[in-house]
Amino acid sequence: MIKIEQFLQQVFNGITLGSIYALVALGYTMVYGIIKLINFAHGGIYMIGAYVGYFCMTFLKIGFFPSLLSAMTICTLLGVTIEKIAYKPLRNATRIAALITAIGVSLFIEYGTMFFVKADVRSYPALTGLLAQKFAVGGFNVSMLQVLILVITVALMFLLQITVKKTRIGKAMRAVSLDKDAAELMGINVNSTITFTFAIGSALAGAAGVLVGIYYTSINPLMGTMPGLKAFIAAVFGGIGLIPGAMIGGYFIGMVEVMVSGYGNSMYRDAVVFGILILVLIVKPAGLLGKNTREKV
């Protein structure tokens, strides 16, 4: 018989993990919504964010929040640089060429980082003070770190929604997403809009990298591969190209992974997640919130 306290503990753990997946999935879905590119280099940017946070907290001895902002800033610059160097020249190329380039950039970031920092696993410094506190709620344990991850994720998602719905650049993003050529005819700077989209997505990935570092306490140069793929699955599940879909997908995948680990076998959690991807592509290829569209030939 499943104890309610144990179940609630797993639910909260799933929400925490899902928050991180949702942040990474937002980067995938935003870039795909604008230029129809699956940016597999996103997992590498997420890993760089984790290392920047580690460097700031370990060697520069600065606090968590300055480290988080530093990681988001560095990842923003990295994302913009990648877009300018690797993706912009392929703007009018075939999708398969852009996809292969994205995979190549991902491998370049991962193994380039491994060359400089080596393959050793690094441990994040232990949190102290209020962030190290734990308390009981209704029979299950909650850490202030989990609460912090949830609060930061919700705050960043809220700011993203405000940016997309209420600001001038957000309207430009939506216009380019609907019809790039028409948006350009209306005077919208398409190149700047695409660059801004990469910047936001990369900043969110950097934040997710730092949150993972403090949550799991260890990082390595290849840490972005599997979470990056799972975040992509989350984006596909919710409806790739749709911001609410990425949020829903991230929390769903996080919940599934935790439940399989808690009530089944942790060795099967990855298989279950990829099984969900296959099922979604068979049953509803457009995702949970997506609409099936027919392409004219």
Helices and strands as residue ranges (DSSP letters): H 4-35, H 42-58, H 64-82, I 83-87, G 88-90, H 95-117, E 122-123, G 129-132, E 134-137, E 140-143, H 144-166, H 168-178, H 180-185, H 190-216, E 218-219, H 225-238, H 243-263, G 266-268, H 269-283
